[in-house]
Amino acid sequence: MKPLRRSASEFENNDIATTIQLSALNPVGDLSMNTTIDYLKTPLDMLRYLCMLESELMSARAFHRLGFDVERDSASGMTLVEVAVHSAGFAFGYFLFALQRNGLPSLSETGKGVMNALDKIGKEVNASVWERAVNEGKRDRESDEVIAAFNTEY
């Protein structure tokens, strides 16, 4: 289905359109996009975190379909949808790098399925932003590990 292309001002209830924050809803308790993944100690914690990322991406997909990805923020140059995809992709890449380096408990089959769904949705909404953000998240986690190792040597 081709996304609708409308600006926020075209909607009757402009207050709703202008106050949309994709991260405002948090259906998974006390987790947030800013949760330090090192606090994810159990497979259930990890699954909850991945579900939170999936929720973010599904919201971004819906907003993309509704045409909320037209107006660009002058400071970042990104649309609301691109910001949401980038945020989720960065968190996904950060998580993925830690998982690959055995910095987290092993993931269940359900968790692996959620990871595959995340990758699919991210690429569906905006593949270039998703892939860039995942790579940035991986590099950031790797940098954090190097800095942490360096700091422990003193």
Backbone as CSV, one residue per row, in Angstrom:
resi,resn,N_x,N_y,N_z,CA_x,CA_y,CA_z,C_x,C_y,C_z
1,MET,0.839,-1.162,0.000,0.000,0.000,0.000,0.896,1.240,0.000
2,LYS,0.595,2.170,-0.862,1.355,3.406,-0.939,1.010,4.302,0.253
3,PRO,2.037,4.844,0.935,1.758,5.711,2.082,1.005,6.964,1.666
4,LEU,0.138,7.412,2.536,-0.561,8.677,2.313,0.435,9.805,2.534
5,ARG,0.365,10.846,1.804,1.275,11.978,1.955,0.499,13.199,2.397
6,ARG,0.487,13.445,3.694,-0.215,14.591,4.241,0.666,15.242,5.289
7,SER,0.544,16.517,5.407,1.258,17.198,6.483,0.390,17.183,7.726
8,ALA,1.004,17.415,8.862,0.264,17.398,10.132,-0.858,18.429,10.129
9,SER,-0.660,19.541,9.456,-1.668,20.600,9.473,-2.936,20.220,8.702
10,GLU,-2.892,19.173,7.924,-4.066,18.753,7.175,-5.061,17.961,8.018
11,PHE,-4.688,17.587,9.210,-5.579,16.808,10.053,-6.469,17.733,10.863
12,GLU,-7.701,17.271,11.132,-8.654,18.091,11.865,-8.173,18.403,13.263
13,ASN,-7.651,17.418,13.967,-7.200,17.631,15.329,-5.694,17.869,15.309
14,ASN,-5.310,19.094,15.046,-3.903,19.447,14.899,-3.113,19.199,16.174
15,ASP,-3.772,19.273,17.355,-3.061,19.025,18.611,-2.480,17.619,18.639
16,ILE,-3.235,16.645,18.159,-2.746,15.270,18.131,-1.567,15.157,17.182
17,ALA,-1.707,15.719,16.011,-0.662,15.579,15.000,0.639,16.245,15.414
18,THR,0.559,17.362,16.098,1.783,18.079,16.435,2.427,17.606,17.729
19,THR,1.726,16.809,18.502,2.309,16.348,19.758,2.676,14.875,19.726
20,ILE,2.731,14.305,18.542,3.044,12.879,18.434,4.494,12.643,18.831
21,GLN,4.672,11.733,19.743,6.003,11.276,20.128,5.947,9.758,20.099
22,LEU,6.633,9.130,19.173,6.532,7.689,19.018,7.010,6.937,20.245
23,SER,7.928,7.489,21.005,8.460,6.792,22.171,7.654,7.052,23.431
24,ALA,6.596,7.814,23.341,5.852,8.192,24.537,5.155,7.003,25.186
25,LEU,4.729,6.044,24.400,4.050,4.885,24.956,5.075,3.811,25.248
26,ASN,5.007,3.236,26.434,5.956,2.203,26.815,5.183,1.014,27.371
27,PRO,4.834,0.054,26.515,3.992,-1.056,26.940,4.719,-2.135,27.723
28,VAL,5.987,-1.987,27.984,6.740,-3.073,28.610,7.320,-2.685,29.957
29,GLY,6.590,-1.923,30.730,7.038,-1.639,32.092,8.086,-0.559,32.158
30,ASP,9.144,-0.827,32.928,10.128,0.202,33.209,11.260,0.255,32.196
31,LEU,11.198,-0.512,31.138,12.217,-0.454,30.109,11.981,0.761,29.223
32,SER,13.036,1.281,28.674,12.917,2.354,27.704,14.031,2.203,26.694
33,MET,13.978,3.031,25.659,15.016,2.993,24.639,16.384,3.299,25.250
34,ASN,16.391,3.974,26.378,17.646,4.349,27.021,18.099,3.358,28.078
35,THR,17.414,2.226,28.188,17.813,1.206,29.148,19.219,0.729,28.808
36,THR,20.071,0.678,29.790,21.400,0.121,29.589,21.237,-1.379,29.461
37,ILE,21.625,-1.928,28.326,21.360,-3.345,28.090,22.122,-4.241,29.049
38,ASP,23.120,-3.725,29.716,23.851,-4.536,30.688,22.964,-4.917,31.871
39,TYR,21.831,-4.244,32.035,20.889,-4.586,33.094,19.924,-5.688,32.666
40,LEU,20.019,-6.135,31.435,19.174,-7.224,30.958,19.835,-8.530,31.384
41,LYS,19.328,-9.127,32.446,19.990,-10.285,33.048,19.371,-11.624,32.676
42,THR,18.111,-11.616,32.261,17.439,-12.876,31.963,16.929,-12.859,30.526
43,PRO,16.664,-14.043,29.969,16.057,-14.073,28.626,14.729,-13.307,28.558
44,LEU,13.973,-13.315,29.653,12.710,-12.566,29.665,12.971,-11.063,29.594
45,ASP,13.978,-10.568,30.312,14.349,-9.150,30.217,14.690,-8.793,28.774
46,MET,15.446,-9.661,28.140,15.860,-9.405,26.759,14.665,-9.407,25.814
47,LEU,13.754,-10.348,26.022,12.573,-10.403,25.174,11.707,-9.166,25.360
48,ARG,11.562,-8.717,26.585,10.792,-7.491,26.841,11.434,-6.298,26.127
49,TYR,12.745,-6.205,26.175,13.462,-5.113,25.519,13.238,-5.167,24.004
50,LEU,13.359,-6.349,23.416,13.146,-6.488,21.980,11.702,-6.161,21.595
51,CYS,10.758,-6.546,22.438,9.353,-6.214,22.166,9.113,-4.710,22.211
52,MET,9.818,-4.024,23.100,9.714,-2.569,23.164,10.237,-1.960,21.855
53,LEU,11.354,-2.488,21.343,11.876,-1.994,20.069,10.897,-2.294,18.930
54,GLU,10.294,-3.475,18.971,9.324,-3.827,17.937,8.127,-2.884,17.972
55,SER,7.675,-2.546,19.161,6.561,-1.608,19.297,6.913,-0.261,18.680
56,GLU,8.121,0.198,18.931,8.589,1.469,18.369,8.565,1.426,16.841
57,LEU,9.067,0.321,16.289,9.111,0.207,14.832,7.724,0.055,14.220
58,MET,6.845,-0.651,14.896,5.488,-0.794,14.369,4.753,0.548,14.381
59,SER,5.011,1.346,15.396,4.440,2.699,15.418,4.997,3.522,14.273
60,ALA,6.302,3.418,14.047,6.923,4.160,12.946,6.324,3.733,11.610
61,ARG,6.095,2.441,11.455,5.501,1.944,10.203,4.098,2.519,10.012
62,ALA,3.315,2.556,11.076,1.961,3.106,10.988,2.007,4.600,10.663
63,PHE,2.901,5.325,11.307,3.006,6.759,11.047,3.488,7.010,9.623
64,HIS,4.366,6.161,9.117,4.823,6.265,7.729,3.642,6.070,6.778
65,ARG,2.844,5.043,7.063,1.674,4.751,6.234,0.678,5.900,6.258
66,LEU,0.569,6.585,7.395,-0.374,7.703,7.526,0.181,9.022,6.992
67,GLY,1.428,9.013,6.551,1.987,10.199,5.923,2.655,11.187,6.855
68,PHE,3.016,10.757,8.047,3.685,11.659,8.987,5.184,11.747,8.746
69,ASP,5.641,11.260,7.626,7.075,11.309,7.346,7.402,12.324,6.252
70,VAL,6.602,13.360,6.169,6.792,14.368,5.131,7.632,15.543,5.640
71,GLU,7.262,16.048,6.798,7.922,17.240,7.321,9.233,16.882,8.009
72,ARG,10.296,17.578,7.623,11.620,17.346,8.199,11.903,18.380,9.276
73,ASP,12.522,17.913,10.341,12.963,18.802,11.402,14.151,19.603,10.878
74,SER,14.121,20.907,11.077,15.194,21.739,10.538,16.542,21.454,11.191
75,ALA,16.555,21.072,12.452,17.820,20.819,13.154,18.457,19.491,12.739
76,SER,17.649,18.426,12.696,18.218,17.106,12.401,18.128,16.750,10.918
77,GLY,17.205,17.364,10.209,16.997,17.032,8.810,16.242,15.729,8.611
78,MET,15.725,15.180,9.705,15.028,13.897,9.639,13.545,14.088,9.942
79,THR,12.740,13.172,9.411,11.322,13.173,9.734,11.123,12.445,11.061
80,LEU,9.937,12.559,11.621,9.605,11.873,12.865,9.782,10.363,12.713
81,VAL,9.376,9.836,11.570,9.507,8.404,11.317,10.977,8.014,11.217
82,GLU,11.772,8.804,10.524,13.203,8.497,10.411,13.895,8.524,11.773
83,VAL,13.500,9.458,12.617,14.072,9.522,13.965,13.716,8.254,14.741
84,ALA,12.477,7.813,14.640,12.051,6.600,15.350,12.791,5.368,14.829
85,VAL,12.929,5.261,13.511,13.648,4.126,12.916,15.110,4.175,13.332
86,HIS,15.699,5.357,13.325,17.100,5.483,13.717,17.290,5.104,15.182
87,SER,16.421,5.577,16.052,16.536,5.269,17.480,16.432,3.768,17.734
88,ALA,15.440,3.140,17.119,15.264,1.696,17.297,16.412,0.923,16.664
89,GLY,16.868,1.355,15.502,17.978,0.683,14.828,19.277,0.787,15.612
90,PHE,19.523,1.942,16.178,20.726,2.135,16.998,20.677,1.207,18.210
91,ALA,19.530,1.179,18.897,19.381,0.303,20.066,19.509,-1.163,19.662
92,PHE,18.963,-1.528,18.505,19.055,-2.897,18.002,20.514,-3.266,17.721
93,GLY,21.246,-2.389,17.059,22.655,-2.658,16.760,23.494,-2.784,18.021
94,TYR,23.238,-1.926,18.972,23.943,-1.959,20.260,23.692,-3.293,20.950
95,PHE,22.418,-3.710,20.958,22.011,-4.986,21.549,22.657,-6.146,20.795
96,LEU,22.607,-6.107,19.476,23.132,-7.176,18.635,24.623,-7.390,18.861
97,PHE,25.386,-6.314,18.944,26.825,-6.439,19.167,27.096,-7.106,20.514
98,ALA,26.381,-6.694,21.553,26.570,-7.290,22.879,26.168,-8.765,22.859
99,LEU,25.109,-9.085,22.146,24.658,-10.473,22.056,25.695,-11.328,21.328
100,GLN,26.248,-10.809,20.246,27.244,-11.544,19.475,28.538,-11.751,20.260
101,ARG,28.836,-10.841,21.151,30.065,-10.943,21.956,29.827,-11.678,23.274
102,ASN,28.670,-12.314,23.407,28.308,-13.049,24.624,28.250,-12.145,25.844
103,GLY,27.914,-10.895,25.627,27.746,-9.961,26.737,26.361,-10.026,27.346
104,LEU,25.507,-10.866,26.785,24.132,-11.029,27.268,23.815,-12.512,27.325
105,PRO,22.795,-12.884,28.107,22.375,-14.292,28.110,21.932,-14.714,26.708
106,SER,21.983,-16.005,26.431,21.568,-16.464,25.106,20.081,-16.192,24.905
107,LEU,19.737,-16.001,23.664,18.382,-15.604,23.291,17.546,-16.833,22.944
108,SER,16.300,-16.841,23.376,15.379,-17.937,23.063,14.998,-17.894,21.584
109,GLU,14.366,-18.961,21.119,13.886,-18.991,19.733,12.865,-17.873,19.494
110,THR,12.041,-17.607,20.487,11.076,-16.507,20.371,11.815,-15.187,20.200
111,GLY,12.854,-14.985,20.989,13.663,-13.770,20.887,14.310,-13.633,19.528
112,LYS,14.797,-14.745,18.990,15.403,-14.715,17.654,14.352,-14.335,16.613
113,GLY,13.134,-14.841,16.800,12.046,-14.475,15.890,11.723,-12.995,15.952
114,VAL,11.741,-12.441,17.160,11.490,-11.002,17.318,12.614,-10.212,16.651
115,MET,13.859,-10.671,16.801,14.979,-9.969,16.146,14.818,-9.971,14.633
116,ASN,14.408,-11.101,14.067,14.173,-11.166,12.618,13.051,-10.220,12.206
117,ALA,11.998,-10.162,13.024,10.890,-9.246,12.730,11.348,-7.798,12.799
118,LEU,12.178,-7.470,13.790,12.701,-6.108,13.906,13.471,-5.709,12.652
119,ASP,14.349,-6.586,12.218,15.159,-6.286,11.036,14.277,-6.093,9.810
120,LYS,13.271,-6.931,9.674,12.360,-6.831,8.529,11.571,-5.519,8.558
121,ILE,11.013,-5.183,9.711,10.210,-3.959,9.819,11.085,-2.722,9.604
122,GLY,12.262,-2.705,10.220,13.162,-1.560,10.059,13.506,-1.313,8.605
123,LYS,13.814,-2.389,7.886,14.149,-2.255,6.466,12.935,-1.866,5.641
124,GLU,11.773,-2.340,6.040,10.534,-2.022,5.321,10.195,-0.536,5.432
125,VAL,10.381,0.029,6.615,10.005,1.427,6.829,11.013,2.360,6.172
126,ASN,12.308,2.124,6.413,13.344,2.955,5.802,14.673,2.210,5.894
127,ALA,14.979,1.450,4.857,16.154,0.559,4.867,17.461,1.317,5.082
128,SER,17.633,2.450,4.435,18.922,3.150,4.552,19.132,3.697,5.963
129,VAL,18.099,4.274,6.558,18.212,4.790,7.926,18.420,3.626,8.894
130,TRP,17.674,2.546,8.711,17.779,1.371,9.588,19.198,0.793,9.568
131,GLU,19.701,0.540,8.381,21.025,-0.084,8.270,22.118,0.822,8.826
132,ARG,22.033,2.119,8.551,23.016,3.052,9.103,22.960,3.059,10.623
133,ALA,21.759,3.085,11.181,21.597,3.142,12.631,22.075,1.856,13.300
134,VAL,21.778,0.702,12.711,22.248,-0.572,13.275,23.773,-0.586,13.319
135,ASN,24.397,-0.156,12.246,25.871,-0.108,12.216,26.420,0.879,13.249
136,GLU,25.762,2.011,13.403,26.198,2.985,14.416,26.060,2.403,15.818
137,GLY,24.977,1.676,16.072,24.775,1.051,17.374,25.850,0.020,17.679
138,LYS,26.195,-0.791,16.680,27.259,-1.784,16.861,28.594,-1.104,17.177
139,ARG,28.918,-0.069,16.414,30.189,0.647,16.645,30.216,1.305,18.018
140,ASP,29.073,1.846,18.434,29.007,2.507,19.731,29.229,1.501,20.859
141,ARG,28.603,0.329,20.750,28.786,-0.709,21.780,30.237,-1.176,21.806
142,GLU,30.815,-1.354,20.634,32.221,-1.776,20.579,33.112,-0.723,21.231
143,SER,32.847,0.538,20.953,33.618,1.624,21.572,33.451,1.626,23.082
144,ASP,32.231,1.422,23.549,31.980,1.375,24.992,32.773,0.254,25.655
145,GLU,32.839,-0.903,24.987,33.587,-2.025,25.545,35.085,-1.734,25.590
146,VAL,35.597,-1.087,24.555,37.018,-0.729,24.531,37.327,0.266,25.641
147,ILE,36.484,1.263,25.786,36.695,2.273,26.853,36.602,1.615,28.223
148,ALA,35.630,0.723,28.412,35.498,0.051,29.700,36.727,-0.792,29.995
149,ALA,37.258,-1.484,28.998,38.464,-2.298,29.191,39.665,-1.409,29.513
150,PHE,39.742,-0.283,28.852,40.839,0.647,29.077,40.775,1.214,30.510
151,ASN,39.574,1.544,30.943,39.390,2.107,32.283,39.693,1.095,33.386
152,THR,39.490,-0.176,33.149,39.754,-1.187,34.171,41.236,-1.490,34.320
153,GLU,42.039,-1.069,33.366,43.469,-1.319,33.438,44.162,-0.386,34.435
154,TYR,43.506,0.648,34.884,44.131,1.597,35.802,43.689,1.384,37.208
